[in-house]
Amino acid sequence: MKRLEKKVVMVTGATGGIGLASARLFAAEGARLVLVDLDQDALDRVVAELGGDTLGIAADVANADATATYFDTAVKHFGRIDGVFLNAGIEGAIAPIEDYDLDMYDKVMAVNVRGVFLGLKHAVAHMKQNGAGSIVVTSSLAGLRGSRKLSAYVASKHAVVGLMKAAALECAPAGIRVNTINPAPIATRMIAALEEGYAPGSADVVKQKMEKAVPLRRYGEPREVANLALFLLSDESNYITGNTYPVDGGMSAG
Ligand SMILES: NC(=O)c1ccc[n+]([C@@H]2O[C@H](COP(=O)([O-])OP(=O)(O)OC[C@H]3O[C@@H](n4cnc5c(N)ncnc54)[C@H](O)[C@@H]3O)[C@@H](O)[C@H]2O)c1
């Protein structure tokens, strides 16, 4: 039996690096998918690639009405939601705190924290009707420790660890599990943007430095994060809730 057979799973940030690798893996493991991201054309391409009974819904995860709508659309179509991967996120600016733009701070918190809160709110409401469910939130290694010039991002990724813990305690009696995955650094658009932001024009130098700082001496692949999300969404992890799971090449050991 496939590991997500018969499960309806929602993925946000589904056309990005980690989200797309996850959508592909979850589809291969038998899930029926609801994919959410900002751009409908990009979603349509993924839906066409995956085939099967896949929904692609364009929405801003920070928008309360849009979130209510995509959950309702998903439940109307599939009748239930078994797993939710709240993965959409932005890195924001790279700047010292004293120069960090306030509008950008608000934007990072809106997408990364409000977006996760809204996703939890609707996921829990729907899953309570099933008496079961698994929610996985993409935090970061930056949700477990600090990182220079990324104050809003670090704050947002710590905040979702708090949301996860609160939701895990609250929802355990209803059979709903909630965990975070805490990746770093993974080869996607986001890490390329950070490299360029730390040293404009010298991204390759930053990359070399960052790879050296990883005990396994390389960036992770999106698929390696998807593997962990798959485990946490599947019934293989039925006794696991309320915790943080690094996928970081050993970085959090140091
Ligand atoms: N790449 C890394 O090294 C790394 C490390 C730790 C955590 N993360 C986290 O992993 C998650 C996925 O990031 P990624 O590395 O795949 O980057 P990515 O930029 O490739 O993917 C992010 C996706 O989220 C979508 N998105 C952004 N804002 C949105 C919004 N308001 N509504 C809906 N969708 C929105 C983007 O369109 C994009 O498709 C993020 O939460 C990120 O913070 C990434």
Ligand as a Chemical Component Dictionary entry (heavy atoms), coordinates in Angstrom:
data_LIG
# 
_chem_comp.id                   LIG 
_chem_comp.type                 NON-POLYMER 
_chem_comp.pdbx_formal_charge   0 
_chem_comp.three_letter_code    LIG 
# 
loop_
_chem_comp_atom.comp_id 
_chem_comp_atom.atom_id 
_chem_comp_atom.alt_atom_id 
_chem_comp_atom.type_symbol 
_chem_comp_atom.charge 
_chem_comp_atom.model_Cartn_x 
_chem_comp_atom.model_Cartn_y 
_chem_comp_atom.model_Cartn_z 
_chem_comp_atom.pdbx_ordinal 
LIG N1  N1  N 0  15.319 26.762 1.072  1  
LIG C1  C1  C 0  15.748 26.759 2.323  2  
LIG O1  O1  O 0  16.956 26.698 2.591  3  
LIG C2  C2  C 0  14.766 26.782 3.460  4  
LIG C3  C3  C 0  15.278 26.577 4.751  5  
LIG C4  C4  C 0  14.410 26.599 5.820  6  
LIG C5  C5  C 0  13.053 26.808 5.623  7  
LIG N2  N2  N 1  12.591 27.019 4.354  8  
LIG C6  C6  C 0  11.147 27.232 4.220  9  
LIG O2  O2  O 0  10.629 26.321 3.276  10 
LIG C7  C7  C 0  9.406  26.832 2.736  11 
LIG C8  C8  C 0  9.436  26.675 1.236  12 
LIG O3  O3  O 0  10.472 27.498 0.712  13 
LIG P1  P1  P 0  11.357 27.096 -0.572 14 
LIG O4  O4  O 0  12.762 26.973 -0.106 15 
LIG O5  O5  O -1 10.722 25.993 -1.302 16 
LIG O6  O6  O 0  11.281 28.482 -1.358 17 
LIG P2  P2  P 0  10.484 28.890 -2.684 18 
LIG O7  O7  O 0  10.571 30.356 -2.777 19 
LIG O8  O8  O 0  10.971 28.041 -3.810 20 
LIG O9  O9  O 0  8.974  28.440 -2.365 21 
LIG C9  C9  C 0  8.082  29.213 -1.591 22 
LIG C10 C10 C 0  6.713  29.153 -2.254 23 
LIG O10 O10 O 0  5.775  29.844 -1.431 24 
LIG C11 C11 C 0  4.948  30.612 -2.280 25 
LIG N3  N3  N 0  4.389  31.757 -1.556 26 
LIG C12 C12 C 0  5.058  32.843 -1.084 27 
LIG N4  N4  N 0  4.208  33.700 -0.531 28 
LIG C13 C13 C 0  2.967  33.150 -0.636 29 
LIG C14 C14 C 0  1.664  33.580 -0.259 30 
LIG N5  N5  N 0  1.472  34.756 0.358  31 
LIG N6  N6  N 0  0.609  32.778 -0.530 32 
LIG C15 C15 C 0  0.798  31.578 -1.157 33 
LIG N7  N7  N 0  2.005  31.135 -1.545 34 
LIG C16 C16 C 0  3.075  31.914 -1.295 35 
LIG C17 C17 C 0  5.875  31.082 -3.398 36 
LIG O11 O11 O 0  5.137  31.508 -4.537 37 
LIG C18 C18 C 0  6.712  29.839 -3.626 38 
LIG O12 O12 O 0  6.152  28.997 -4.617 39 
LIG C19 C19 C 0  9.326  28.278 3.221  40 
LIG O13 O13 O 0  8.423  28.366 4.307  41 
LIG C20 C20 C 0  10.735 28.574 3.688  42 
LIG O14 O14 O 0  10.776 29.589 4.657  43 
LIG C21 C21 C 0  13.405 27.001 3.275  44 
# 
loop_
_chem_comp_bond.comp_id 
_chem_comp_bond.atom_id_1 
_chem_comp_bond.atom_id_2 
_chem_comp_bond.value_order 
_chem_comp_bond.pdbx_ordinal 
LIG N1  C1  SING 1  
LIG C1  O1  DOUB 2  
LIG C1  C2  SING 3  
LIG C2  C3  SING 4  
LIG C2  C21 DOUB 5  
LIG C3  C4  DOUB 6  
LIG C4  C5  SING 7  
LIG C5  N2  DOUB 8  
LIG N2  C6  SING 9  
LIG N2  C21 SING 10 
LIG C6  O2  SING 11 
LIG C6  C20 SING 12 
LIG O2  C7  SING 13 
LIG C7  C8  SING 14 
LIG C7  C19 SING 15 
LIG C8  O3  SING 16 
LIG O3  P1  SING 17 
LIG P1  O4  DOUB 18 
LIG P1  O5  SING 19 
LIG P1  O6  SING 20 
LIG O6  P2  SING 21 
LIG P2  O7  DOUB 22 
LIG P2  O8  SING 23 
LIG P2  O9  SING 24 
LIG O9  C9  SING 25 
LIG C9  C10 SING 26 
LIG C10 O10 SING 27 
LIG C10 C18 SING 28 
LIG O10 C11 SING 29 
LIG C11 N3  SING 30 
LIG C11 C17 SING 31 
LIG N3  C12 SING 32 
LIG N3  C16 SING 33 
LIG C12 N4  DOUB 34 
LIG N4  C13 SING 35 
LIG C13 C14 SING 36 
LIG C13 C16 DOUB 37 
LIG C14 N5  SING 38 
LIG C14 N6  DOUB 39 
LIG N6  C15 SING 40 
LIG C15 N7  DOUB 41 
LIG N7  C16 SING 42 
LIG C17 O11 SING 43 
LIG C17 C18 SING 44 
LIG C18 O12 SING 45 
LIG C19 O13 SING 46 
LIG C19 C20 SING 47 
LIG C20 O14 SING 48 
# 
